[in-house]
Amino acid sequence: MASFHHLGQSNAPIPHQALHKLSTRYGPLIHIFLGSVPCVVACTPETAKEILKTHETSFCDRPKLAAVDFLTYGSTDFIFAPYGPYWKFVKKICMTELLGGRMLDQMLPVRHEEIRQLLQFLLKKANARESINVGSQLIRLTNNVISRMAMNQRCSDDVDEADDVRKLVQDIAELTGKFNLSDYIWFCKNLDLQGFGKRLKEVHKKFDAMMERIIKEHEEVRKIKKETGEGDSVKDLLDILLEISEDDSSEMKLTRENIKAFIQNIFVAGTDTSAITMEWALAELINHPPIMEKAREEIDSVVGKNRLVQEPDIANLPYVQAILKETLRLHPAGPMFPRESTKSCTINGYEIPARTRLFVNVWAINRDPNYWENPLEFRPERFLGTEENGQNQMDVRGQHFQFLPFGSGRRGCPGTTLALQLVQTSLAALIQCFDWKVNGTVDMEEGISMTLPRAHPLICVPVVRLNLFS
């Protein structure tokens, strides 16, 4: 058992790192009081399996956090909504209308077009020998893909305004991931000792204004189509959500706030995480030139040097797939995911009361030396059939509890398939088309957020390897 002050004593100020250090001292299941809130932290695959598989129904809720609750219109979103009929309803919408196989197939040209636009931008920068902030460009890519899938438009084609939108998404991810005293110390509940209040209000106001503009545009188009009798052959997610909100016979009544919160989830979960994963992968490849070269050889042998790698090629690129898995192992986009128990249960022989907060430390689990040889080493080969450890058969979808990059169970990430399609294809294209010039080696220091950003941006000068746009 540990207490709130132990985190401050750790040499690692980042929560998942600090809790990992505590687990090496106190064991695989830590009971810790964060202020007045009882919490347990699962830091090993065995403990995670017992919680997420054996006792999954006891841990289907998310904790209610002040910043999240404010930004998501009272937790009326999808990611943080309480487990129950409403959550099941919006998950069904998400999986059928945005992330199902039919929709993902329909949106393949969108993903392809946005990847090509990114590569053409990089080509211009390479010809001018100008450096770029890789993370910012990857956020632009993922933001455009998600925006076009959800709302059939980019948030903005104006460069400055589009940058503001991307900054807004990053701010939301950062604010929801910060440790807020009011969530854990009862007498701080109505105090803003850390100064979050003002920034939360500014971010919420900006997001709400953006969503109001987009919703009104959609409503106007829908009104014109209705008056003219024009058919709705292609509907985006926002159109479908608006239809449901207007349908009195719907299984659940969606409010305007529900729609805004839902779209916010799609933006933050779909753009920030995928971009961060690609940035970490590229940083690792720059630091490991032989691995980069091996990936290029595989792409050249399968695709050739006369056309751009495409999404259907990925099935024939096992080493590229292994690079992504190894990136997700060392740099999971969600380093810890929170749950809350709805009823008491027994874990590892300990009684866990209802309303206890749970943190599954994915970052620590993915580095467990009992399951991973040389766990701190970036070695994609561990996921190929060349090593007799069974890891080549390891999937990312939460069935192997020593490897949980997308969570597990009912509240695991619903966007896994989309993330794999977009990230693998984009990363393969970046490897195929460019070398990346940096000063020395790339530092691998982590930042603090709900996701796992880099502490320092990856700044590179792209150097053309193959120009496939001539």
C-alpha positions, 0 to 999 in steps of 0.5 A: 500500500502506498499513499499520495505523497509517494508519487512526489518522492519518485524520481519519475514525475510522469504518472505511469513511470512513477507508478511503475517504479512503485510497483517494483517496490510494492508488487503487481497490484498497488493500493494507493490513496490519491488524496481521499480517493482509493485507487488500485494500479495493475502493473503486470499482465497477470493482474490485468487479466484477472481484472479485465477478463475475470472481473470485467463486469465489475470494472466497466465504468470510467471515473468522473473527472472534473476536466473531462466532465466539463469538456464533454458536456457533463460526460455525455460523450462516448469514451467517459460516459457511464456504462449502461444503455446510453453508452451501448447505444452510442457505441453501436452508432460508432461501430456501424456508422463510422468504424465498421468495415463498410464505412472504412472501405468507403473511406479508403480514397479519403485516407489515400488522398490525405496521405498523398497531400502530406507527401506532396507537402513534404516533397516541397519542403525537401526541395527547399531543404526546410525543416518541419515539425513532424508531429504537427504535419501528422496531426494535420493528416489524421485530423483531416482524415477523421474530420472528413469521415465524421463530417464530410469536410476538413475543419478548415481549409484555411491554414491558420484556422486549421492549425488552430483546430489542431492546437485545440485537439491537442489542448483537449488531450492535454487538459483531460490527462493532467492531474487535477487536485479537485478530483482527489481531494474533497476540500479542493472540489470547488477550488481552482488551485492549479489554474485549470478553470480559465483554460478549460473554459477557453478551450471549451468555448472554442470547441463549442463555437467550432461545432456550432458552426459545423452543425449549422452548416449541416442543418442548412444543407439538410434543409435545402435537400429536404426542400428540393427533394434531393436524395441523401445517397452519402451521409456522414456521421454528423448527418446520422447523429442529427437524424437520430436527434430529430427522431422521436421514435429513436431508442435514445434521444440525442441532444445537441450536447451529446452530438458535440461530445461524441464528435469531440471524442472522435477528434481527440481519440482519432487524431492525437493518438495516431499522429503520436504513434507515427511520430514515435515510430519515425523517431525510433527508425531514425535512431535505428538506421539498420531497421529503417533500411530493412523496412525499405528493402521489404517495401521495395521488394513488394511494391517496387520503386515506381508506385506509392505503397497502398493500404492493400500492400500492408498485408504483404509487409510483415516487417512494417507491421512488426515496427508498428507493434514494437512502437505500440509496445514501447510507446502506447498511445494510452499509457494508462487507462482508468476504470472504476469498480461498480461492485466489490470483488476480490483481486489477487486475494484482496477485497476491492470495494465498489467505487475504487478507481483502477489504473491499468498501467499499459506502459509498465505491462508492455515492458515487463521483463518476465514476458519481453526479452531486453524489454527496453530495446527497440526490436521489431524482430520479436514480432516476427516468426524468427524468434521462438517466443510466440510473439509473432502471433501476438495481436494488438486487440487486447487478447494478450495481456502482456501487450495492451496498446488498445486496451481490452474488453468492452471498453477497449478502443473501438478505432483499432482497425482504422488506426492500424490502416491509417498508421501502417500505410502512412508510416510505410509511405514515409519510409518509402519516399524520404530519408530524415535528416536530424542533428545527432540522435533523436531524444526519446523523452516522454511528455505528460498528457492523457496520451503519450506525447514526446516531450520535445517535437521531432524536427527533421529535414525530409530528404527525397528518396523516391519522387513518385509524383513526377 
